[in-house]
Amino acid sequence: MNSNVKADEIAGAPICAGMTEAGVQALSLHLEARKHQPGDILYREGSQENTDLLIILEGQIEASSEHTHGVSEMLKIRLGTGDVAGIMGFVGGKPHGGTGVAVSDCRVAHLSREQFSDLCRIHPDVGITMLRFLVIALDSFSVMLLSRYNDSLSFMHGSKKKS
Amino acid sequence: MSEYINVDEIAATPLCAELARESVATLTRHMSATCHAKGEVLYAEGSLENNDLLLLLDGQLEIKTEQRYENIGSLRVVFEPGAVASLMGFVAGHPHVTTATAMSECRVARLSRDQFAHICETHPEIAIAVLKFLVLRLDEFSYLLLDRYKEAQAFVQGAYRR
């Protein structure tokens, strides 16, 4: 593939923390940057298409989860430069848990699942660092969801937080 | 006291599903097994200690969070043989978010962070398979929590409308 992402553009992203300079360079060579306009949908909740891992180079994306029980915008997260989107489903290829929409002009680096497999084979150290990051990111997401779920339950039951 | 593990004990577990027999044997050599009596705490919520990755070989483990609200039960899951516990302490060295207690006599296979670092150096393909498995497990857990959160929110928002 013809990469159009420079190593410098992603070196400061949290997903590259712990990578060597050569590792960041290797990752950048597997990425493809695309431009998106405000309102562009990068991935859609429930869909198994567009399963690339996204690293935001410029601009902002809003990730939201909706379309259940007729209630919209249950969960909304704003992601900016250096953040990663499309995590859920990237490794396993499952349907997206949310919808990612560009909220400004964006430039986003795409890593396909095929390119990631290739990266794991040729540069396993980079693959290991990225997978560690994904474990930690997914765990943080779970902890946030668990906390919000407990808050919702407490509202439903009229319970007070234990001191 | 730790014991050796036979490769057949872990070969059929989901953790090893994507590994060749030779890789399972390598992984086994980096693990040790410990036995635990009923009621024994294997790791405690909030603690940074006991951060080995645990693969349950025999018995049942109760995984539970502290009760944070009055009248609302805490999150509680029972793990059966083949289940993996202590993911975050193992991967990130973060404090445990749950407490694991033996519900019966248990035998668990352990992979320490040091041993895993060694595997990353010497057998990166095994490390990648283990980490992919952990990502998939967390993915499943996130989908489950997202569903439950949505149901709870739908109820709350419906209650607001009324």
Interface residues (C-beta under 8 A of the other chain):
Chain A: S65 T68 H69 G70 V71 M74 L75 M88 G89 V91 G92 K94 G97 C120 P124 D125 G127 I128 L131 R132 L134 V135 I136 L138 D139 F141 S142 V143 L145 L146 R148 Y149 N150 S152 L153 S154 F155 M156 H157 S159 K160 K161 K162
Chain B: T65 Q67 R68 Y69 E70 N71 I72 L75 L87 M88 V91 A92 H94 V97 C120 P124 E125 A127 I128 L131 K132 L134 V135 L136 L138 D139 F141 S142 Y143 L145 L146 D147 R148 Y149 K150 E151 A152 Q153 A154 F155 V156 Q157 G158 A159
